């Protein structure tokens, strides 16, 4: 009874808090100084048609580096925990149910398209909605579909780790080149800005997002591979 009363009191307090915030919210009638600067100056300074992408990759480049680092740590922790939770050898069986012909055939047809679409998303992030995180997740979904179609499939942890490490190192090196030869860390102007709205524009942003896409895709793939191997060991 006391426990329920405490829970009810906490919920009531949260309800009152959120209602107060909602009732007192007044939307801004105009952009603040920082937002107005980004909205008006980003296309000219970065050459990117997608303003959101330009902000994430250049002005907030250090934040993006922190985000991919957190994702890397998550993948590493998941792999470490699952490696210690695998069943001892000899207890696992090979009783995989055979995949249906529809799933197997569909996988062979769709996985190349999924990979191509993932690459398209992160290479065109400076022009249209998308980018490295979205493209990397799409690439990893192709690997997930492969595992669903063939549960006995094995992917090289070493190859995935090399892709992830190389992409992460390249990302940092591009950032340092911006610091040395342009206006700051991850400044995309280390390469020509090109023609606004074309695929070869926005300086180094397409290259940065390609690297982020490979890194995110490798990290998600590492998690999926660790989960699949743990299921196999049960």
BELHU-V207196 format. One record per residue. RES is the residue in one small letter. PSI is psi as a letter, one per 30 degrees, with the letter a starting at -180 (* if undefined). NEAR is the number of other C-alpha atoms within 12 Angstrom. Layout:
# BELHU-V207196
RES	PSI	NEAR
RES	PSI	NEAR
This chain:
# BELHU-V207196
x	e	7
x	e	8
x	e	9
x	e	10
x	e	11
x	e	12
x	e	13
x	e	14
x	e	14
x	e	14
x	e	14
x	e	14
x	e	14
x	e	14
x	e	15
x	e	14
x	e	14
x	e	14
x	e	13
x	e	12
x	e	12
x	e	12
x	e	12
x	g	10
x	k	10
x	j	9
x	k	10
x	k	9
x	f	6
x	l	11
x	k	13
x	l	12
x	e	12
x	e	14
x	e	17
x	e	13
x	e	17
x	e	26
x	e	23
x	e	17
x	f	20
x	e	29
x	e	28
x	e	24
x	e	29
x	f	43
x	g	36
x	k	42
x	e	35
x	j	32
x	e	34
x	e	26
x	e	39
x	e	43
x	e	34
x	e	34
x	e	46
x	d	42
x	e	31
x	h	21
x	e	31
x	e	22
x	e	17
x	e	31
x	e	35
x	e	19
x	e	22
x	f	36
x	e	25
x	e	16
x	e	29
x	e	29
x	e	20
x	e	19
x	e	31
x	e	26
x	e	18
x	e	25
x	e	28
x	e	18
x	e	16
x	e	25
x	e	23
x	f	15
x	g	18
x	k	22
x	l	17
x	l	14
x	k	11
x	f	11
x	f	13
x	k	16
x	l	15
x	h	14
x	h	13
x	k	19
x	k	13
x	k	15
x	l	20
x	l	14
x	e	12
x	e	14
x	e	20
x	e	20
x	e	16
x	e	21
x	e	26
x	e	22
x	e	18
x	e	24
x	e	27
x	e	20
x	e	18
x	e	27
x	e	30
x	e	21
x	e	26
x	e	35
x	e	35
x	e	29
x	e	32
x	f	40
x	f	37
x	g	35
x	f	43
x	f	44
x	e	32
x	l	22
x	k	22
x	a	32
x	a	41
x	e	42
x	e	38
x	e	31
x	e	36
x	e	41
x	e	35
x	e	35
x	e	39
x	e	35
x	f	34
x	e	33
x	e	37
x	e	32
x	e	31
x	e	33
x	e	31
x	e	28
x	e	27
x	i	25
x	f	29
x	f	23
x	k	20
x	k	24
x	k	24
x	j	16
x	e	23
x	e	16
x	e	17
x	e	29
x	e	28
x	e	19
x	e	25
x	e	34
x	e	26
x	e	21
x	e	33
x	e	34
x	e	22
x	e	25
x	e	41
x	e	27
x	e	24
x	e	37
x	e	35
x	e	22
x	e	23
x	e	28
x	e	20
x	e	17
x	f	18
x	b	23
x	f	19
x	a	21
x	k	29
x	g	40
x	k	39
x	f	44
x	g	34
x	f	29
x	l	24
x	k	21
x	f	27
x	a	25
x	k	18
x	k	22
x	f	23
x	l	21
x	e	26
x	i	24
x	l	32
x	g	42
x	b	37
x	g	38
x	e	49
x	e	45
x	e	35
x	e	46
x	e	48
x	e	36
x	e	38
x	e	51
x	e	42
x	e	43
x	e	42
x	e	48
x	e	44
x	e	44
x	e	43
x	e	38
x	e	43
x	e	41
x	e	36
x	e	36
x	e	39
x	e	33
x	e	27
x	e	31
x	e	28
x	e	26
x	e	24
x	e	29
x	f	24
x	*	21
